[in-house]
């Protein structure tokens, strides 16, 4: 199955599961009046909105580069992740408005057995979706699907908490219900923060991870005839990685030979990063050494100037 087919199937699965969860949880909340179950229902409603955002954003992100967007449309996935975080925070506000009153005026939970049964069904549906999404993430590295999977994973813990609250309510401990709802709300806020942080990193062109950068460096330096490498720059946009680097080669190497070396390095990097856009600049090793020496001098000069400024400040 191709990248596009996997992404489309994952977004369809997310939308369908979210709608099913809303239906069964609405009925269960009507039967039980559990505020922790209401918290789970509100979260599922927000999940469905987030899944719909993903549905359209991922399709836009997969559109090929055009004259107006030469680097593609991948950042639409990061925007979708940020929108999901805001929706999740909105769900917490709704949850708190329903929960705080229950802390001072507990309400008896009814038909707790029905609620427990519905939550087990919800956990089964959610767990199946999360397992499928993780397989898709491994193959596509999709940010939007990863964000979607993160809050569905939090739903699993949420559903487990609701089950505990309903079981306690069946034994007469009605006061536990709103506290479980607050605990669920806290975890949802944490999930929203993680999603938003990753979305901001992508929108601000954060570097790839240290592990990925080390892998790129190793692939370049182990290529025969490559004497060194510097100025590695990278970023992620949707499923695409953009990688730029400078290779250091012998001063007297023929242009055609240098071109072949660059092509070989590019192929090696793209074998490890199939969706990468790689740009390689070639430097004669003597020029690279001069540039490195000049950079060290500028760095030393800046340290000296800083020390003088600090000394003058103390005086």
Buried (B, 14 or more C-beta within 10 A) or exposed (E): EEBEEBBBEBBEBBBBBBBBBBEBBBEBBEBBBBBBBBBBBBBBBBBBBBBBBBBEBBBBBBEEEEEEEEEBBBBBBBBBBBBBBEBBBBBBEBBBEBBBEBBEEBBEBBBBEBBBBBBEBBBEBBBEBBEBBBEBBEBBBBBBBBBBBBBBBBBBBBBBBBBBBBBBBBEEEBEBBBBBBBBBBEBBBEBBEBBBEBBBBBBEEBEBEEEBBEBBBEBBBEBEBBBBBBEBBBBBBBBBBBBBBBBBBBEEBEEEEBEEBBEBBBEBBBEEBEBBBBEBEBBBBEEBBEBEEEEEEEEEEEEEEEEEEEEEEEE
